[in-house]
């Protein structure tokens, strides 16, 4: 079988275009050489006609108004090919999902809770993952900082770090991103390139993990995100020891708490975790190695590709869960 993987939206509107590369590599690892190709949104119909795929995987965000999948559906109707959508911004853009239902033979959502609200007979949960080629780093003993975080200063993140500022004072913390207030002296309004993030993960005593609460189109059901985002898997692949601000138990389906990933729900608990890791470098290394091994085993795009192919009637399953 042949698979075409294309962006769900134009590259000029897609801030996560690099993920398509990771998905393409994942599929290439589980299918014979030459049976996978990737395409931009703008060239997808032409690519389908040239490549003649049996399955088209439309990956990304369908929110932009310009997104139209009529041409791809026409190819499928003419040839008998199937079309699957893999959405990566649920639940934040959930209200726009209904526009793809008439085109999709299969719908995959990155968020488990969102799947239960998708009005399609073949809807499945498929989290994002890590790409070993892009994200793997050797586990390090020499560390450059105690705590690292990179992300936009959404209100929930500002609130958490403001609450933790006092307990973080004795530690070397570095936070990067946009919209951080000047009152948080360890935060820098500076973006880091995606390809440098694994180096920061690998060279930090711990990486802070706190999700976002910023809905663009989530008013219909006002869904709360439950599934970890891609950076959780990417940081694990890089050998990070993650301290996750725990807001739900779904995390336990991906990593073992205490041995592969650490959790906290108060500033005092975060302080205790940091102190413990500094006092016990061997334990810190063990957690990093176990987290990385779990990511290599269970959370690569090759494993996700296996699950998607199984749901679509091809291949062997790994961890797929249906709605």
GIVENZI-V11307 format. One record per residue. PSI is psi in degrees with one decimal (999 if undefined). BURIAL is # if it has 16 or more other C-alpha atoms within 10 Angstrom, else .. D_LAST is the distance of its C-alpha to the last C-alpha in Angstrom with 1 decimal. Layout:
psi=(PSI | PSI)
burial=(BURIAL | BURIAL)
d_last=(D_LAST | D_LAST)
//
This chain:
psi=(157.0 | 141.6 | 129.2 | 127.4 | 121.8 | 156.8 | 145.7 | -13.8 | 160.2 | 144.3 | -32.0 | -17.6 | 0.4 | 108.7 | -5.2 | 34.2 | -29.0 | -25.7 | -31.0 | -37.3 | -43.5 | -42.4 | -44.1 | -42.0 | -37.8 | -46.2 | -35.8 | -24.2 | -22.1 | -6.2 | 155.8 | 152.3 | 133.3 | -2.4 | 5.1 | 137.1 | 155.6 | 157.1 | 151.6 | 164.9 | -45.0 | -26.9 | 9.1 | -44.6 | -44.2 | -41.5 | -38.5 | -43.9 | -37.4 | -42.4 | -25.4 | 59.4 | 156.9 | -23.0 | 132.4 | 123.9 | 111.6 | 112.7 | 130.1 | -143.7 | 129.9 | 11.1 | -42.3 | 138.7 | -24.9 | -9.8 | 123.3 | 125.8 | 17.4 | -42.8 | -42.5 | -39.5 | -37.4 | -41.0 | -44.4 | -41.7 | -35.0 | -32.7 | -14.7 | 4.6 | 158.8 | 153.7 | 126.2 | 140.9 | 129.0 | 103.7 | 132.3 | 7.7 | 25.6 | 148.2 | 5.0 | -24.8 | 24.3 | -37.0 | -17.9 | -6.0 | -30.3 | -20.2 | -21.0 | -13.8 | -40.6 | -21.1 | -27.0 | 133.4 | -29.7 | 144.7 | 128.1 | 132.0 | 142.0 | -16.5 | 126.6 | -42.0 | -35.9 | -33.3 | -37.9 | -12.6 | 1.6 | 125.3 | 69.1 | 139.2 | -19.3 | 75.2 | 136.5 | 156.9 | 127.0 | 98.8 | 164.6 | -172.1 | -159.1 | 155.9 | 112.3 | -38.6 | -36.9 | -31.6 | -17.3 | 134.9 | 145.9 | 141.4 | 132.6 | 152.4 | -32.9 | 118.1 | 145.0 | -15.8 | 162.9 | -37.7 | 136.3 | 140.7 | 143.5 | 125.3 | 166.6 | 144.0 | 66.5 | 154.6 | -41.1 | -33.6 | -41.1 | -43.9 | -44.3 | -48.2 | -30.2 | -42.4 | -30.7 | -4.4 | -42.9 | -46.0 | -21.5 | -11.8 | -41.0 | -7.3 | 159.8 | 97.7 | 139.8 | 122.0 | 130.7 | 157.1 | -148.6 | 147.7 | 20.3 | 137.6 | 150.6 | -21.1 | -19.7 | 96.2 | -23.7 | 3.2 | 139.0 | 132.2 | 74.4 | 126.7 | 144.7 | 137.4 | 146.0 | -37.5 | -9.5 | -15.2 | -43.7 | -32.3 | -38.7 | -41.1 | -47.5 | -25.9 | 16.5 | 141.4 | -44.6 | 152.6 | 124.4 | 138.1 | 109.1 | 126.3 | 176.6 | 154.5 | 87.9 | 92.5 | 133.1 | -33.8 | 78.2 | 40.6 | -21.4 | -51.8 | -10.0 | 56.9 | 142.7 | 134.3 | 140.1 | -37.3 | 137.1 | 146.0 | 175.6 | -30.0 | -24.0 | -44.2 | -36.9 | -42.5 | -39.8 | -42.4 | -30.6 | -0.2 | 28.5 | 151.2 | 109.7 | 134.2 | 107.9 | 128.3 | 106.3 | 120.2 | 1.1 | 164.1 | -0.3 | -26.4 | -32.1 | -12.8 | -12.1 | -31.5 | 149.0 | 126.0 | 135.6 | -31.2 | -27.1 | -22.1 | 149.6 | 149.6 | 155.5 | 159.0 | 17.8 | 156.5 | -39.1 | -39.6 | -38.5 | -44.2 | -44.3 | -40.4 | -45.0 | -43.7 | -42.2 | -40.4 | -37.0 | -35.5 | -21.9 | 76.7 | -31.8 | -41.7 | -39.4 | -43.9 | -39.6 | -43.4 | -43.3 | -44.8 | -40.2 | -39.8 | -43.8 | -41.8 | -38.2 | -41.8 | -41.5 | -34.6 | -43.0 | -17.7 | 48.1 | 163.8 | -21.8 | -41.5 | -40.8 | -38.0 | -40.9 | -44.2 | -43.5 | -44.2 | -38.8 | -45.4 | -29.3 | 4.5 | 11.4 | 141.4 | -170.9 | 139.0 | 155.9 | -68.0 | 17.6 | 140.5 | 131.7 | 164.5 | 999)
burial=(. | # | # | # | # | # | # | # | # | # | . | . | . | . | . | . | # | . | # | # | . | # | # | # | # | # | # | # | . | # | # | . | . | . | # | # | # | # | # | # | # | . | . | # | # | . | # | # | . | . | # | # | # | # | # | # | # | # | # | # | # | # | # | . | . | . | # | # | # | . | . | # | # | . | # | # | . | . | . | . | # | # | # | # | # | # | # | # | # | # | # | # | # | # | # | # | # | . | . | # | . | . | # | # | # | # | # | # | # | # | # | # | # | # | # | . | . | # | . | # | . | # | # | # | # | # | # | # | # | # | # | # | . | # | # | # | # | . | # | # | . | . | . | . | # | # | # | # | # | # | # | # | # | . | . | . | # | # | . | . | # | . | . | # | # | . | # | # | . | . | . | . | # | # | # | # | # | # | # | # | . | . | . | . | . | # | # | # | # | . | . | . | . | . | . | . | # | # | # | # | # | # | # | # | # | # | # | # | # | # | # | # | . | . | # | . | # | # | . | . | . | . | # | # | # | # | # | # | # | # | # | # | # | # | # | # | # | # | # | # | # | # | # | # | # | # | . | . | . | . | # | . | . | # | # | . | . | . | # | # | # | # | # | # | . | . | # | . | . | # | # | . | # | # | . | . | # | . | . | . | . | . | . | # | # | # | # | # | # | # | # | # | # | # | # | # | . | # | # | # | # | # | # | # | # | # | # | # | # | . | # | # | . | . | . | . | # | . | . | # | . | . | #)
d_last=(25.8 | 26.2 | 23.8 | 24.7 | 23.1 | 24.2 | 24.0 | 22.1 | 25.2 | 29.0 | 30.2 | 32.6 | 29.8 | 27.6 | 28.3 | 25.9 | 27.3 | 28.0 | 24.4 | 24.5 | 27.3 | 25.3 | 22.4 | 25.1 | 26.7 | 23.6 | 23.1 | 26.9 | 26.8 | 24.6 | 26.1 | 29.8 | 32.1 | 32.3 | 28.9 | 27.3 | 28.5 | 27.5 | 28.7 | 29.1 | 27.6 | 31.1 | 31.8 | 28.4 | 29.6 | 32.8 | 31.2 | 29.0 | 32.2 | 34.0 | 31.5 | 30.0 | 26.5 | 24.1 | 21.1 | 21.2 | 19.0 | 19.5 | 19.2 | 19.7 | 20.3 | 20.4 | 22.2 | 25.8 | 27.3 | 28.8 | 25.7 | 25.8 | 23.9 | 25.9 | 28.0 | 25.2 | 23.6 | 27.1 | 27.5 | 24.4 | 25.6 | 29.0 | 28.1 | 24.9 | 23.1 | 19.4 | 18.2 | 15.3 | 15.0 | 14.4 | 14.8 | 16.6 | 17.7 | 14.8 | 15.2 | 18.9 | 18.7 | 15.6 | 17.9 | 18.8 | 15.5 | 16.1 | 19.1 | 17.2 | 15.1 | 18.2 | 18.7 | 15.5 | 14.6 | 11.6 | 10.3 | 9.8 | 10.2 | 12.5 | 11.3 | 8.5 | 9.4 | 9.5 | 6.0 | 5.7 | 8.8 | 8.5 | 10.2 | 9.5 | 8.6 | 7.8 | 5.8 | 5.5 | 7.2 | 10.9 | 13.6 | 17.1 | 19.8 | 23.6 | 26.1 | 28.8 | 31.4 | 31.1 | 30.2 | 31.8 | 35.0 | 37.2 | 37.0 | 40.1 | 42.6 | 44.6 | 42.6 | 43.5 | 41.9 | 40.4 | 37.4 | 35.7 | 33.2 | 32.6 | 30.8 | 31.4 | 32.9 | 30.3 | 31.5 | 29.4 | 30.7 | 34.3 | 34.2 | 33.1 | 35.7 | 38.3 | 37.7 | 38.0 | 41.0 | 43.6 | 42.0 | 41.5 | 45.2 | 46.5 | 43.9 | 43.8 | 40.7 | 39.8 | 37.2 | 36.9 | 35.3 | 36.0 | 37.2 | 38.2 | 41.0 | 44.5 | 44.5 | 42.3 | 44.8 | 42.6 | 40.3 | 41.2 | 40.1 | 39.9 | 37.1 | 36.6 | 35.7 | 32.3 | 34.2 | 36.3 | 33.5 | 33.1 | 36.8 | 36.6 | 33.7 | 35.8 | 39.0 | 37.9 | 38.2 | 34.8 | 32.3 | 31.0 | 27.3 | 26.4 | 23.6 | 24.3 | 24.0 | 24.8 | 22.7 | 23.8 | 21.5 | 19.3 | 21.2 | 18.9 | 16.7 | 18.6 | 15.7 | 16.9 | 16.1 | 14.9 | 14.5 | 18.0 | 19.4 | 21.1 | 24.4 | 23.3 | 22.7 | 25.8 | 28.0 | 27.1 | 28.0 | 31.3 | 32.2 | 31.8 | 31.8 | 29.4 | 29.9 | 26.7 | 27.0 | 24.4 | 22.3 | 19.3 | 18.5 | 15.5 | 18.5 | 19.3 | 16.4 | 18.2 | 21.9 | 24.1 | 25.8 | 29.6 | 29.9 | 27.7 | 27.2 | 29.0 | 27.9 | 30.0 | 29.9 | 33.6 | 36.4 | 38.2 | 35.4 | 35.2 | 39.0 | 38.9 | 36.4 | 38.6 | 41.7 | 40.3 | 39.3 | 42.7 | 44.5 | 42.6 | 42.1 | 41.3 | 38.3 | 37.2 | 37.5 | 35.6 | 32.6 | 32.7 | 33.0 | 30.1 | 27.8 | 28.8 | 28.4 | 24.9 | 24.1 | 25.9 | 24.1 | 20.5 | 20.2 | 21.8 | 20.8 | 21.8 | 19.1 | 16.5 | 18.1 | 17.8 | 14.0 | 13.7 | 16.4 | 14.8 | 11.6 | 14.2 | 16.3 | 18.8 | 19.7 | 18.7 | 15.6 | 16.1 | 13.4 | 10.1 | 6.9 | 3.8 | 0.0)
//
